[in-house]
Amino acid sequence: MWRFHHWRGYAALGFVILLLTLTQVWTRLQVVKVGYVLSSTEKLIHTLRGERRALEVEWSTRTAPGRLTDQAAQRLGLRIAQPGQVIMMP
């Protein structure tokens, strides 16, 4: 009977050690997984920042007053209003 209780103690200790080891492995795997996600997210942020810079440059170029004036004249046939064409509202 004493040997059986002694064996159960070792089995319980072995089970606890196994459980702790599996928990450690699972935790390490989660850290690696989060590391991959973080790495890919940082790459995406870098790419999106580059695209944003390019879009800001394009926006600045397309909305420049000189370019808008040229486009209005070429595409729509608009010209700067003459003093007699402007009506001031009270």
Steps between C-alpha positions, in 0.01 A plus 500: 500500500781740583660446158172583326470836682866570434450431128193726486707785641759459229232472234335819625837679504573375149158619383559847647844520337352389167222758531749776578720396208206500258393840630852634443507362144155642424606839637815503285297409191259786572793741536638387164156532339453852637851585379409398145178701515689802634762470227243483222307789655815715510564421131142597417535827694822579313332429165192706586713794614683494166169491312368786712805712422457431128131588516572822690749603230247417229227694685727802537589486132141466382361770726773759440332831406701537177411152384133548583496824301662325202260207519197732526615688191593193294221259591210729574590815309481711816686827541559741787190715548522859379402778740162553328413133526516486877185594693541569872206394712402719796 
